[in-house]
Amino acid sequence: MSKTDALRHNVDRLLPLKPVAFQILLSLADGERHGYAITQDIAGRTHARMRIEPGNLYRSLKALLDDGIIQESERRPAADFDDERRRYYRLTTLGRKVAAAELARLEALVADARTKRWASSRH
Amino acid sequence: MPGLYRLLLRCFPTSFRRRFGDDMAALFADRHAAARRRGHTAVALLWIRTIADVVGHGLSERRAVRRTEGTSLAGVWQDVGFAQRSSRWHWRSHLPTTLTLGRGGRFFRTMESMIMRPIARSRRMYLSLATTLLTVSLSAFLSTFAVVEALYLRDLPFPDSGRLFELAELREGQLRTPELDSWERLTSGSSLPATLAGWRETEFEVQGTAQNVELSGLSVTTALPGLLGLELIAGRPLAMADASPGAAPVIVLSRSTAASLFGDHPAAVGSPIRTSAGVFTVVGVVEQIARFPPGHSSSDFLTPLRPAAAGRVSLSPKVLIRLASNGDLHLLQSEVLRRLPNSDLALATAAGRLRLMPLAVPGANSVNGSMALFVHVSAAALLLVALVNISQLILLHLRSRSTEFAIRVALGASFRQMTARVLRDILLIGGISLLLALPISAWLIGRIQLLLELPDTGLRGNAELNILALELALGFVVAFVLLASVVVSRLLRTEARQSALRLAGSLSPIASKRPYLAKIHLFVQLALTIPPLVAALLLAKTYGAVHGRAEAFGGEGLAHVQLRPAPGFQSPADIPVLLERVRALPNVVAAAIYDAGAGTILRPGGRRSPFEGPGTEAGQVVRTRDISTGYFETLGIAVMAGRTLTDTDNSAAVINQAAADRYWPSGDAIGSTILLSREKYQIVGIVSNAHLGQLLMPIEPEFFMPQRHVFAARLVFRTSHHPRTALGGITTAVREVSPSQALSGFDVLSDALDATVQPYKTRTVLLASLAGVAMFLSVAGVLSVSELLFRHRRPEIGVRMALGATRAQVVVWLARSVVVPAIAGLIAGTALYLSVAHVLEATLFGVQTADTAPLLGACALIALATMAAAASQAARVSDVDLAAWIRNGQT
């Protein structure tokens, strides 16, 4: 199996993503964040419709770390802006591909749904 | 607070905590700080979501670790501290919980006590407690309903029902039909001071109709229809000849029975009826035979009562008595002893076992319907409170089984299966309670009937009341089951919709509302307990006052009989002759004659005469009594000043202390001349006040004059033993003076006092029973509410004690949380009581509805019980052993 095929196989294996995991990936797409920032970003982006509790968040982070989708970042912000208690996370290459693949999957799902009569009659 | 969160993180596996624990704690600290800026509500909501999140995801993570690492369930249980090998804890342990941490990452006992102990222990306890609560309140409701209905709301449809009695004999603690040796000898003659009628209950099946009809009726003597005032609307009544041996069997039907069998009641007369007891000819139709015999709603027919030939009545009929207007049991007993000296009835009479059971309770109808409504509403409120308490218990139990439900859902159980499991418990509680409540309430009614000598009533015999009470009870139980079903299905559906991993998260929105609901429940419960408790205390005080006044009267051995003018007793000069004979009897301590119109405690009455004296206005009238010598000595009234009347006094008068204080405030009554009924009298003496009218009426000024006639005279006497024992001798002594003198209206003071006190005793017993049930339910409710409120705070308890709080301080802190709703409940209950207190005014004596002592007493009693229950729960919940935890430290 080629490297590309292996990568695609890994991506397919990880789909579909759980909603919480996908939201975490979206937060990390803009850059490295720690846990609190991730929850704040998700809450802001979803207009407080999705509030992620710490237990839920860190279980998801653990799963993403174990799958290699995200990793801890070695870089730290400037000392004035740093909180040494926190750990920062960022997307891996696999993570970017998984996020893109999940986005494509959701787009295809929405497009398929729009072909249905009930969907068109809503407009 | 972050430290408390660290404690909660013990839900997660050790490896997870090591990896993410600090981050999670930091995240929580940020969110907690943000919530604090928004207010207490936000903090509370944050904690609730956090607890649910930690518990749910922590358990899920552990399960995931088990799957991936192949750890056995036992290993997981050991890790969280549920292992049976633990020497410090066993899932069947009844010991208080302890915070214990040890090697291997044992979970702290707070979580264990929240989950495992209720599952392990409480199902039997919660089922028993819920069934007991519902049984007690249902029994109280059913028995109260039946007794109050019979006592206060259902007039008998018979003329002069107050003089109708059933003759009974008290044998071995039960009231039975007395054995009659000869009906004819007992009932013949005119001097019997009562009309007697006999009846037996009969049943048979009417044959020859499309569907065999069962009829229940009475075999009666000819006098019974007249006693009951049965209206004949067709044909003729039963006759003496119908009861003769060999007479053709005849029957009189009620209107409804005749209509159902013949279509129209006139068509029934002369028609034959084929029954399982033979063929009867209908000779008459009466309007209705309603509410007879006692305890039955109606009867369908009357047939002649056929006594056995030659004397003894086999299977003695029950005896209905209508006492003559001046007749009584004692005179009746005297006649029984005279006519049937060696009979079983005479033996029962001599032994004092005969009883007259009234068909209508004397004085019952004088209490208005509002009292009945008050009692009914109180009983219904108690039943409602009991149902709410039980619902609370069910919710507590369900919450403690949340992990079990989560596991079952994870293993594939459907919502229907889980609902069925819980509904089975609820139906069990309702079914068992109803089955137990019926015999218990019937037993309670029997006890109340015997204690208060009430007519047969309620569940034991009245079909109409049976059905109504059962319908009400069933309605309550069905409502309870439906309500519980809705709550349970909502709870389970919420849990089932979420995945098992989110179980705690779905539980928390419900739990977040419960502390407020629990406090509201406490508030409502205490508010509903106050009115019956205060009413019971007021009625008890009233009963005490009435009983005390009756006791203080000092009427031992006092009785009177009515005398009529007869040869030998026709002028006032005959009075001393008669009194001399009576006073000479061995058992008679004192005797006197007085005007029957004057009345005594035994027969209320009193003549009012125009009075002219010092300081009186024109047209003044006062109460006067005509008396003979020895009146005051006989009644035990003390002479305060001067002297009493003598046989030679014609224009002397004696007054009571109230008259002296009113009209001679300067104290110079003795020697004063007054006009009574325009006749001149001189005051020669002052006697103490006495309740010579009615026991509970206020004292009035009274004037006593010499007896000047023998019309409607009464002989009052005091004996050294019960007056009944002297009646025979007195009758003889009177007849020696006047051979044809008839005695009537024999009354014993102790019986009159009992009749006065009886209604107060009845009401006190009823309300006290209700109040007792209310207190029991209150304490049970406080215990369950406290359990709910305090259990949430166990982690906080652990932290407080770790920071140095003593157990006593923790108990006080916990108990304080019920103070506010308790005080609010007491205030609302007081307001509720004051708004309905006017209902009780007619039933009180010597106390007002607004008296503070009973109200404060009730509030204090409830407050004490509430705080004791809350403190006991707080003490149980706060039993935390921190020594080992602190020693081992957090890992």
Interface residues (C-beta under 8 A of the other chain):
Chain A: H34 G35 Y36 T39 R51 E53 P54 G55 N56 L57 Y58 R59 L61 K62 D83 R85 R86 R87
Chain B: F12 F16 R19 F20 D22 D23 M24 A26 L27 F28 D30 R31 R49 T50 D53 V54 G56 H57 G58 S60 E61 G505
